[in-house]
């Protein structure tokens, strides 16, 4: 059972982010796209935080967030977008969908660790 889910189509990013949090003692699961991420959230109630890319094949990250919030009626899982996308319209869509944060890549684990501790302990 995972506390953190990393959803990104880049294996490099998935490995970097998951390795960082595993090194800090968190249980981490990964998914290759929004559909896999959505499936993980459906089946693993222990997921408290999701780091999710925006631009992915099969299902993009913002669509995944909207499905988590609207179809699954899940408002308790914190979702942070980790993406190269900095378009204000995308950020506004994310905020309207309940995204807790928006981080533009590259990932810097040390800079987000405090926020993660506040969100999930």
N, CA, C and O atoms as a GROMACS GRO file, in nm:
protein
  484
    1UNK      N    1   0.084  -0.119   0.000
    1UNK     CA    2   0.000   0.000   0.000
    1UNK      C    3   0.088   0.125   0.000
    1UNK      O    4   0.182   0.137   0.079
    2UNK      N    5   0.056   0.216  -0.089
    2UNK     CA    6   0.143   0.333  -0.110
    2UNK      C    7   0.084   0.459  -0.046
    2UNK      O    8  -0.037   0.480  -0.046
    3UNK      N    9   0.172   0.542   0.006
    3UNK     CA   10   0.131   0.673   0.055
    3UNK      C   11   0.138   0.775  -0.058
    3UNK      O   12   0.057   0.868  -0.063
    4UNK      N   13   0.234   0.757  -0.150
    4UNK     CA   14   0.257   0.849  -0.260
    4UNK      C   15   0.248   0.773  -0.391
    4UNK      O   16   0.299   0.662  -0.403
    5UNK      N   17   0.182   0.834  -0.488
    5UNK     CA   18   0.174   0.779  -0.623
    5UNK      C   19   0.239   0.878  -0.719
    5UNK      O   20   0.206   0.997  -0.718
    6UNK      N   21   0.332   0.830  -0.801
    6UNK     CA   22   0.399   0.913  -0.901
    6UNK      C   23   0.347   0.870  -1.037
    6UNK      O   24   0.364   0.754  -1.077
    7UNK      N   25   0.284   0.963  -1.110
    7UNK     CA   26   0.226   0.934  -1.240
    7UNK      C   27   0.298   1.017  -1.346
    7UNK      O   28   0.285   1.139  -1.350
    8UNK      N   29   0.375   0.949  -1.431
    8UNK     CA   30   0.450   1.019  -1.535
    8UNK      C   31   0.486   0.919  -1.644
    8UNK      O   32   0.520   0.804  -1.614
    9UNK      N   33   0.479   0.961  -1.769
    9UNK     CA   34   0.514   0.871  -1.879
    9UNK      C   35   0.665   0.858  -1.896
    9UNK      O   36   0.710   0.772  -1.971
   10UNK      N   37   0.742   0.940  -1.829
   10UNK     CA   38   0.888   0.932  -1.834
   10UNK      C   39   0.939   0.842  -1.722
   10UNK      O   40   0.922   0.872  -1.603
   11UNK      N   41   1.002   0.731  -1.760
   11UNK     CA   42   1.059   0.640  -1.660
   11UNK      C   43   1.163   0.711  -1.575
   11UNK      O   44   1.176   0.684  -1.456
   12UNK      N   45   1.238   0.801  -1.635
   12UNK     CA   46   1.341   0.875  -1.563
   12UNK      C   47   1.279   0.957  -1.450
   12UNK      O   48   1.328   0.955  -1.338
   13UNK      N   49   1.172   1.029  -1.480
   13UNK     CA   50   1.106   1.111  -1.378
   13UNK      C   51   1.043   1.022  -1.271
   13UNK      O   52   1.058   1.049  -1.152
   14UNK      N   53   0.973   0.917  -1.313
   14UNK     CA   54   0.913   0.826  -1.215
   14UNK      C   55   1.018   0.773  -1.119
   14UNK      O   56   0.997   0.771  -0.998
   15UNK      N   57   1.131   0.729  -1.174
   15UNK     CA   58   1.237   0.673  -1.090
   15UNK      C   59   1.298   0.778  -0.997
   15UNK      O   60   1.322   0.751  -0.880
   16UNK      N   61   1.322   0.897  -1.050
   16UNK     CA   62   1.383   1.004  -0.969
   16UNK      C   63   1.293   1.042  -0.852
   16UNK      O   64   1.340   1.050  -0.738
   17UNK      N   65   1.166   1.066  -0.880
   17UNK     CA   66   1.074   1.110  -0.775
   17UNK      C   67   1.047   0.997  -0.676
   17UNK      O   68   1.050   1.019  -0.554
   18UNK      N   69   1.022   0.876  -0.726
   18UNK     CA   70   0.994   0.765  -0.634
   18UNK      C   71   1.116   0.730  -0.549
   18UNK      O   72   1.102   0.702  -0.430
   19UNK      N   73   1.233   0.732  -0.608
   19UNK     CA   74   1.356   0.703  -0.531
   19UNK      C   75   1.378   0.806  -0.421
   19UNK      O   76   1.416   0.770  -0.309
   20UNK      N   77   1.353   0.932  -0.451
   20UNK     CA   78   1.370   1.036  -0.350
   20UNK      C   79   1.280   1.010  -0.229
   20UNK      O   80   1.326   1.011  -0.115
   21UNK      N   81   1.151   0.985  -0.256
   21UNK     CA   82   1.057   0.967  -0.145
   21UNK      C   83   1.076   0.834  -0.073
   21UNK      O   84   1.056   0.825   0.048
   22UNK      N   85   1.113   0.730  -0.146
   22UNK     CA   86   1.145   0.602  -0.080
   22UNK      C   87   1.263   0.621   0.015
   22UNK      O   88   1.266   0.564   0.124
   23UNK      N   89   1.360   0.702  -0.028
   23UNK     CA   90   1.475   0.732   0.057
   23UNK      C   91   1.439   0.809   0.182
   23UNK      O   92   1.515   0.808   0.279
   24UNK      N   93   1.324   0.874   0.181
   24UNK     CA   94   1.276   0.948   0.298
   24UNK      C   95   1.178   0.865   0.381
   24UNK      O   96   1.119   0.915   0.476
   25UNK      N   97   1.161   0.738   0.344
   25UNK     CA   98   1.079   0.647   0.422
   25UNK      C   99   0.934   0.634   0.380
   25UNK      O  100   0.854   0.571   0.449
   26UNK      N  101   0.897   0.692   0.268
   26UNK     CA  102   0.760   0.682   0.220
   26UNK      C  103   0.743   0.558   0.133
   26UNK      O  104   0.836   0.514   0.066
   27UNK      N  105   0.622   0.501   0.135
   27UNK     CA  106   0.586   0.394   0.043
   27UNK      C  107   0.538   0.461  -0.085
   27UNK      O  108   0.451   0.549  -0.081
   28UNK      N  109   0.594   0.421  -0.198
   28UNK     CA  110   0.566   0.488  -0.325
   28UNK      C  111   0.525   0.386  -0.430
   28UNK      O  112   0.585   0.279  -0.443
   29UNK      N  113   0.421   0.421  -0.505
   29UNK     CA  114   0.378   0.344  -0.622
   29UNK      C  115   0.395   0.434  -0.745
   29UNK      O  116   0.403   0.556  -0.732
   30UNK      N  117   0.400   0.373  -0.862
   30UNK     CA  118   0.415   0.450  -0.985
   30UNK      C  119   0.313   0.406  -1.088
   30UNK      O  120   0.260   0.295  -1.084
   31UNK      N  121   0.286   0.497  -1.182
   31UNK     CA  122   0.198   0.469  -1.295
   31UNK      C  123   0.253   0.540  -1.418
   31UNK      O  124   0.313   0.647  -1.407
   32UNK      N  125   0.233   0.480  -1.535
   32UNK     CA  126   0.289   0.532  -1.660
   32UNK      C  127   0.203   0.639  -1.728
   32UNK      O  128   0.251   0.712  -1.814
   33UNK      N  129   0.076   0.649  -1.690
   33UNK     CA  130  -0.014   0.746  -1.752
   33UNK      C  131  -0.134   0.769  -1.661
   33UNK      O  132  -0.148   0.703  -1.558
   34UNK      N  133  -0.219   0.862  -1.700
   34UNK     CA  134  -0.333   0.898  -1.617
   34UNK      C  135  -0.431   0.784  -1.593
   34UNK      O  136  -0.489   0.774  -1.485
   35UNK      N  137  -0.450   0.698  -1.693
   35UNK     CA  138  -0.541   0.584  -1.674
   35UNK      C  139  -0.488   0.489  -1.568
   35UNK      O  140  -0.564   0.445  -1.482
   36UNK      N  141  -0.359   0.456  -1.574
   36UNK     CA  142  -0.300   0.370  -1.470
   36UNK      C  143  -0.307   0.438  -1.334
   36UNK      O  144  -0.335   0.374  -1.233
   37UNK      N  145  -0.280   0.570  -1.332
   37UNK     CA  146  -0.288   0.644  -1.207
   37UNK      C  147  -0.428   0.639  -1.148
   37UNK      O  148  -0.444   0.617  -1.028
   38UNK      N  149  -0.528   0.659  -1.232
   38UNK     CA  150  -0.667   0.654  -1.187
   38UNK      C  151  -0.700   0.515  -1.132
   38UNK      O  152  -0.764   0.503  -1.028
   39UNK      N  153  -0.657   0.412  -1.202
   39UNK     CA  154  -0.679   0.274  -1.156
   39UNK      C  155  -0.613   0.250  -1.020
   39UNK      O  156  -0.672   0.186  -0.933
   40UNK      N  157  -0.491   0.302  -1.001
   40UNK     CA  158  -0.422   0.287  -0.872
   40UNK      C  159  -0.500   0.355  -0.760
   40UNK      O  160  -0.515   0.300  -0.651
   41UNK      N  161  -0.549   0.475  -0.787
   41UNK     CA  162  -0.623   0.550  -0.686
   41UNK      C  163  -0.754   0.478  -0.652
   41UNK      O  164  -0.796   0.477  -0.536
   42UNK      N  165  -0.817   0.417  -0.752
   42UNK     CA  166  -0.941   0.340  -0.728
   42UNK      C  167  -0.917   0.221  -0.636
   42UNK      O  168  -1.001   0.189  -0.552
   43UNK      N  169  -0.802   0.156  -0.651
   43UNK     CA  170  -0.779   0.029  -0.582
   43UNK      C  171  -0.693   0.040  -0.456
   43UNK      O  172  -0.687  -0.055  -0.378
   44UNK      N  173  -0.628   0.153  -0.434
   44UNK     CA  174  -0.539   0.166  -0.318
   44UNK      C  175  -0.581   0.288  -0.234
   44UNK      O  176  -0.541   0.401  -0.261
   45UNK      N  177  -0.660   0.262  -0.133
   45UNK     CA  178  -0.712   0.369  -0.048
   45UNK      C  179  -0.605   0.435   0.039
   45UNK      O  180  -0.631   0.538   0.100
   46UNK      N  181  -0.485   0.376   0.045
   46UNK     CA  182  -0.380   0.434   0.129
   46UNK      C  183  -0.305   0.547   0.059
   46UNK      O  184  -0.223   0.614   0.122
   47UNK      N  185  -0.331   0.570  -0.069
   47UNK     CA  186  -0.263   0.680  -0.141
   47UNK      C  187  -0.315   0.812  -0.087
   47UNK      O  188  -0.434   0.842  -0.093
   48UNK      N  189  -0.222   0.892  -0.035
   48UNK     CA  190  -0.258   1.021   0.023
   48UNK      C  191  -0.214   1.138  -0.064
   48UNK      O  192  -0.270   1.247  -0.056
   49UNK      N  193  -0.112   1.115  -0.150
   49UNK     CA  194  -0.055   1.222  -0.231
   49UNK      C  195  -0.016   1.168  -0.368
   49UNK      O  196   0.039   1.058  -0.380
   50UNK      N  197  -0.047   1.247  -0.471
   50UNK     CA  198  -0.012   1.210  -0.608
   50UNK      C  199   0.072   1.321  -0.669
   50UNK      O  200   0.035   1.438  -0.663
   51UNK      N  201   0.186   1.283  -0.728
   51UNK     CA  202   0.262   1.373  -0.814
   51UNK      C  203   0.231   1.330  -0.956
   51UNK      O  204   0.255   1.215  -0.991
   52UNK      N  205   0.178   1.420  -1.037
   52UNK     CA  206   0.128   1.381  -1.168
   52UNK      C  207   0.173   1.476  -1.278
   52UNK      O  208   0.164   1.598  -1.263
   53UNK      N  209   0.220   1.419  -1.388
   53UNK     CA  210   0.253   1.496  -1.508
   53UNK      C  211   0.122   1.538  -1.575
   53UNK      O  212   0.017   1.480  -1.549
   54UNK      N  213   0.129   1.638  -1.662
   54UNK     CA  214   0.012   1.681  -1.738
   54UNK      C  215   0.006   1.608  -1.872
   54UNK      O  216  -0.093   1.540  -1.901
   55UNK      N  217   0.110   1.620  -1.952
   55UNK     CA  218   0.108   1.567  -2.088
   55UNK      C  219   0.156   1.423  -2.092
   55UNK      O  220   0.276   1.395  -2.081
   56UNK      N  221   0.059   1.330  -2.107
   56UNK     CA  222   0.090   1.187  -2.113
   56UNK      C  223  -0.004   1.122  -2.214
   56UNK      O  224  -0.112   1.173  -2.242
   57UNK      N  225   0.039   1.009  -2.270
   57UNK     CA  226  -0.050   0.936  -2.361
   57UNK      C  227  -0.162   0.866  -2.283
   57UNK      O  228  -0.158   0.858  -2.161
   58UNK      N  229  -0.259   0.818  -2.353
   58UNK     CA  230  -0.374   0.743  -2.304
   58UNK      C  231  -0.469   0.833  -2.223
   58UNK      O  232  -0.585   0.849  -2.261
   59UNK      N  233  -0.420   0.891  -2.113
   59UNK     CA  234  -0.500   0.988  -2.037
   59UNK      C  235  -0.405   1.091  -1.977
   59UNK      O  236  -0.310   1.055  -1.907
   60UNK      N  237  -0.431   1.219  -2.005
   60UNK     CA  238  -0.344   1.325  -1.951
   60UNK      C  239  -0.374   1.345  -1.802
   60UNK      O  240  -0.476   1.299  -1.750
   61UNK      N  241  -0.283   1.414  -1.737
   61UNK     CA  242  -0.293   1.431  -1.592
   61UNK      C  243  -0.412   1.512  -1.545
   61UNK      O  244  -0.472   1.479  -1.442
   62UNK      N  245  -0.449   1.617  -1.618
   62UNK     CA  246  -0.562   1.698  -1.574
   62UNK      C  247  -0.694   1.622  -1.588
   62UNK      O  248  -0.783   1.636  -1.505
   63UNK      N  249  -0.705   1.542  -1.693
   63UNK     CA  250  -0.824   1.458  -1.706
   63UNK      C  251  -0.830   1.358  -1.592
   63UNK      O  252  -0.937   1.332  -1.537
   64UNK      N  253  -0.714   1.302  -1.555
   64UNK     CA  254  -0.710   1.209  -1.443
   64UNK      C  255  -0.759   1.277  -1.315
   64UNK      O  256  -0.839   1.221  -1.241
   65UNK      N  257  -0.710   1.398  -1.289
   65UNK     CA  258  -0.752   1.472  -1.169
   65UNK      C  259  -0.903   1.494  -1.171
   65UNK      O  260  -0.969   1.473  -1.070
   66UNK      N  261  -0.956   1.536  -1.284
   66UNK     CA  262  -1.100   1.561  -1.294
   66UNK      C  263  -1.180   1.433  -1.267
   66UNK      O  264  -1.285   1.438  -1.202
   67UNK      N  265  -1.132   1.320  -1.315
   67UNK     CA  266  -1.201   1.193  -1.290
   67UNK      C  267  -1.190   1.152  -1.143
   67UNK      O  268  -1.286   1.100  -1.086
   68UNK      N  269  -1.074   1.176  -1.082
   68UNK     CA  270  -1.059   1.146  -0.939
   68UNK      C  271  -1.159   1.227  -0.858
   68UNK      O  272  -1.225   1.173  -0.769
   69UNK      N  273  -1.172   1.354  -0.890
   69UNK     CA  274  -1.260   1.442  -0.813
   69UNK      C  275  -1.408   1.419  -0.845
   69UNK      O  276  -1.491   1.415  -0.754
   70UNK      N  277  -1.441   1.404  -0.974
   70UNK     CA  278  -1.582   1.398  -1.015
   70UNK      C  279  -1.639   1.257  -1.019
   70UNK      O  280  -1.749   1.234  -0.969
   71UNK      N  281  -1.568   1.163  -1.077
   71UNK     CA  282  -1.620   1.027  -1.090
   71UNK      C  283  -1.598   0.946  -0.962
   71UNK      O  284  -1.688   0.874  -0.917
   72UNK      N  285  -1.480   0.957  -0.904
   72UNK     CA  286  -1.453   0.883  -0.781
   72UNK      C  287  -1.501   0.957  -0.656
   72UNK      O  288  -1.506   0.900  -0.547
   73UNK      N  289  -1.537   1.084  -0.672
   73UNK     CA  290  -1.579   1.169  -0.559
   73UNK      C  291  -1.473   1.172  -0.450
   73UNK      O  292  -1.504   1.173  -0.331
   74UNK      N  293  -1.346   1.173  -0.494
   74UNK     CA  294  -1.233   1.170  -0.400
   74UNK      C  295  -1.175   1.311  -0.390
   74UNK      O  296  -1.110   1.358  -0.483
   75UNK      N  297  -1.198   1.375  -0.280
   75UNK     CA  298  -1.142   1.509  -0.258
   75UNK      C  299  -1.033   1.506  -0.153
   75UNK      O  300  -0.969   1.609  -0.127
   76UNK      N  301  -1.010   1.390  -0.091
   76UNK     CA  302  -0.913   1.382   0.018
   76UNK      C  303  -0.770   1.357  -0.029
   76UNK      O  304  -0.676   1.395   0.040
   77UNK      N  305  -0.752   1.293  -0.144
   77UNK     CA  306  -0.618   1.267  -0.194
   77UNK      C  307  -0.559   1.395  -0.251
   77UNK      O  308  -0.616   1.454  -0.343
   78UNK      N  309  -0.446   1.439  -0.196
   78UNK     CA  310  -0.380   1.561  -0.244
   78UNK      C  311  -0.310   1.531  -0.377
   78UNK      O  312  -0.244   1.428  -0.391
   79UNK      N  313  -0.326   1.621  -0.473
   79UNK     CA  314  -0.263   1.603  -0.604
   79UNK      C  315  -0.180   1.726  -0.637
   79UNK      O  316  -0.228   1.840  -0.632
   80UNK      N  317  -0.054   1.700  -0.672
   80UNK     CA  318   0.039   1.806  -0.714
   80UNK      C  319   0.083   1.774  -0.855
   80UNK      O  320   0.129   1.663  -0.883
   81UNK      N  321   0.069   1.870  -0.944
   81UNK     CA  322   0.114   1.850  -1.081
   81UNK      C  323   0.265   1.876  -1.086
   81UNK      O  324   0.315   1.974  -1.031
   82UNK      N  325   0.336   1.786  -1.152
   82UNK     CA  326   0.481   1.796  -1.172
   82UNK      C  327   0.501   1.786  -1.323
   82UNK      O  328   0.493   1.678  -1.380
   83UNK      N  329   0.526   1.900  -1.387
   83UNK     CA  330   0.516   1.907  -1.532
   83UNK      C  331   0.608   2.014  -1.591
   83UNK      O  332   0.660   2.100  -1.520
   84UNK      N  333   0.626   2.008  -1.720
   84UNK     CA  334   0.696   2.115  -1.791
   84UNK      C  335   0.597   2.223  -1.833
   84UNK      O  336   0.638   2.329  -1.880
   85UNK      N  337   0.470   2.198  -1.815
   85UNK     CA  338   0.362   2.287  -1.858
   85UNK      C  339   0.351   2.406  -1.762
   85UNK      O  340   0.338   2.388  -1.641
   86UNK      N  341   0.356   2.528  -1.817
   86UNK     CA  342   0.343   2.646  -1.732
   86UNK      C  343   0.233   2.740  -1.782
   86UNK      O  344   0.224   2.854  -1.736
   87UNK      N  345   0.150   2.694  -1.873
   87UNK     CA  346   0.041   2.774  -1.930
   87UNK      C  347  -0.060   2.811  -1.821
   87UNK      O  348  -0.112   2.722  -1.752
   88UNK      N  349  -0.088   2.941  -1.804
   88UNK     CA  350  -0.184   2.984  -1.701
   88UNK      C  351  -0.322   2.919  -1.715
   88UNK      O  352  -0.389   2.895  -1.614
   89UNK      N  353  -0.365   2.890  -1.838
   89UNK     CA  354  -0.495   2.824  -1.857
   89UNK      C  355  -0.493   2.682  -1.801
   89UNK      O  356  -0.592   2.637  -1.743
   90UNK      N  357  -0.380   2.612  -1.820
   90UNK     CA  358  -0.367   2.477  -1.765
   90UNK      C  359  -0.367   2.483  -1.612
   90UNK      O  360  -0.431   2.401  -1.546
   91UNK      N  361  -0.294   2.579  -1.558
   91UNK     CA  362  -0.289   2.594  -1.412
   91UNK      C  363  -0.427   2.624  -1.356
   91UNK      O  364  -0.466   2.571  -1.252
   92UNK      N  365  -0.503   2.711  -1.425
   92UNK     CA  366  -0.638   2.745  -1.381
   92UNK      C  367  -0.729   2.622  -1.385
   92UNK      O  368  -0.810   2.602  -1.295
   93UNK      N  369  -0.715   2.542  -1.490
   93UNK     CA  370  -0.794   2.418  -1.499
   93UNK      C  371  -0.759   2.325  -1.383
   93UNK      O  372  -0.847   2.264  -1.322
   94UNK      N  373  -0.629   2.315  -1.353
   94UNK     CA  374  -0.586   2.232  -1.242
   94UNK      C  375  -0.641   2.281  -1.109
   94UNK      O  376  -0.691   2.202  -1.028
   95UNK      N  377  -0.633   2.411  -1.087
   95UNK     CA  378  -0.684   2.468  -0.962
   95UNK      C  379  -0.833   2.444  -0.948
   95UNK      O  380  -0.881   2.409  -0.840
   96UNK      N  381  -0.907   2.463  -1.057
   96UNK     CA  382  -1.052   2.440  -1.055
   96UNK      C  383  -1.085   2.294  -1.027
   96UNK      O  384  -1.192   2.263  -0.974
   97UNK      N  385  -0.993   2.205  -1.062
   97UNK     CA  386  -1.013   2.061  -1.040
   97UNK      C  387  -0.968   2.015  -0.902
   97UNK      O  388  -0.988   1.899  -0.865
   98UNK      N  389  -0.908   2.104  -0.826
   98UNK     CA  390  -0.866   2.067  -0.691
   98UNK      C  391  -0.720   2.030  -0.676
   98UNK      O  392  -0.682   1.966  -0.578
   99UNK      N  393  -0.637   2.071  -0.772
   99UNK     CA  394  -0.493   2.047  -0.761
   99UNK      C  395  -0.438   2.133  -0.649
   99UNK      O  396  -0.469   2.251  -0.639
  100UNK      N  397  -0.355   2.072  -0.562
  100UNK     CA  398  -0.300   2.142  -0.445
  100UNK      C  399  -0.174   2.223  -0.477
  100UNK      O  400  -0.141   2.318  -0.406
  101UNK      N  401  -0.104   2.186  -0.585
  101UNK     CA  402   0.019   2.256  -0.620
  101UNK      C  403   0.058   2.230  -0.764
  101UNK      O  404   0.012   2.134  -0.826
  102UNK      N  405   0.145   2.316  -0.815
  102UNK     CA  406   0.190   2.306  -0.954
  102UNK      C  407   0.341   2.330  -0.954
  102UNK      O  408   0.387   2.441  -0.928
  103UNK      N  409   0.417   2.225  -0.984
  103UNK     CA  410   0.563   2.234  -0.985
  103UNK      C  411   0.610   2.217  -1.128
  103UNK      O  412   0.576   2.119  -1.195
  104UNK      N  413   0.689   2.313  -1.175
  104UNK     CA  414   0.747   2.303  -1.309
  104UNK      C  415   0.879   2.227  -1.296
  104UNK      O  416   0.965   2.262  -1.216
  105UNK      N  417   0.893   2.122  -1.378
  105UNK     CA  418   1.014   2.039  -1.378
  105UNK      C  419   1.135   2.127  -1.409
  105UNK      O  420   1.121   2.227  -1.479
  106UNK      N  421   1.250   2.093  -1.359
  106UNK     CA  422   1.289   1.965  -1.300
  106UNK      C  423   1.245   1.954  -1.154
  106UNK      O  424   1.220   2.054  -1.086
  107UNK      N  425   1.236   1.830  -1.109
  107UNK     CA  426   1.195   1.798  -0.972
  107UNK      C  427   1.309   1.826  -0.876
  107UNK      O  428   1.423   1.786  -0.899
  108UNK      N  429   1.276   1.894  -0.766
  108UNK     CA  430   1.372   1.918  -0.659
  108UNK      C  431   1.307   1.871  -0.529
  108UNK      O  432   1.232   1.945  -0.466
  109UNK      N  433   1.337   1.748  -0.492
  109UNK     CA  434   1.273   1.686  -0.377
  109UNK      C  435   1.288   1.764  -0.248
  109UNK      O  436   1.193   1.776  -0.171
  110UNK      N  437   1.406   1.817  -0.225
  110UNK     CA  438   1.432   1.890  -0.102
  110UNK      C  439   1.338   2.009  -0.088
  110UNK      O  440   1.293   2.040   0.022
  111UNK      N  441   1.308   2.076  -0.200
  111UNK     CA  442   1.224   2.195  -0.192
  111UNK      C  443   1.077   2.163  -0.167
  111UNK      O  444   1.002   2.250  -0.122
  112UNK      N  445   1.033   2.040  -0.196
  112UNK     CA  446   0.892   2.005  -0.175
  112UNK      C  447   0.870   1.921  -0.050
  112UNK      O  448   0.756   1.896  -0.013
  113UNK      N  449   0.977   1.877   0.013
  113UNK     CA  450   0.965   1.786   0.127
  113UNK      C  451   0.880   1.845   0.239
  113UNK      O  452   0.798   1.775   0.298
  114UNK      N  453   0.898   1.972   0.269
  114UNK     CA  454   0.819   2.036   0.375
  114UNK      C  455   0.670   2.034   0.343
  114UNK      O  456   0.588   2.006   0.430
  115UNK      N  457   0.635   2.064   0.219
  115UNK     CA  458   0.496   2.060   0.178
  115UNK      C  459   0.438   1.919   0.186
  115UNK      O  460   0.324   1.901   0.226
  116UNK      N  461   0.517   1.821   0.147
  116UNK     CA  462   0.473   1.682   0.153
  116UNK      C  463   0.446   1.642   0.298
  116UNK      O  464   0.345   1.577   0.327
  117UNK      N  465   0.533   1.680   0.387
  117UNK     CA  466   0.514   1.647   0.529
  117UNK      C  467   0.386   1.711   0.582
  117UNK      O  468   0.315   1.651   0.663
  118UNK      N  469   0.356   1.834   0.539
  118UNK     CA  470   0.233   1.901   0.582
  118UNK      C  471   0.109   1.829   0.526
  118UNK      O  472   0.008   1.817   0.595
  119UNK      N  473   0.119   1.783   0.402
  119UNK     CA  474   0.004   1.721   0.338
  119UNK      C  475  -0.024   1.580   0.389
  119UNK      O  476  -0.140   1.542   0.407
  120UNK      N  477   0.081   1.501   0.411
  120UNK     CA  478   0.057   1.360   0.447
  120UNK      C  479   0.132   1.313   0.572
  120UNK      O  480   0.116   1.198   0.613
  121UNK      N  481   0.211   1.400   0.631
  121UNK     CA  482   0.282   1.362   0.753
  121UNK      C  483   0.416   1.299   0.730
  121UNK      O  484   0.484   1.263   0.826
   0.00000   0.00000   0.00000
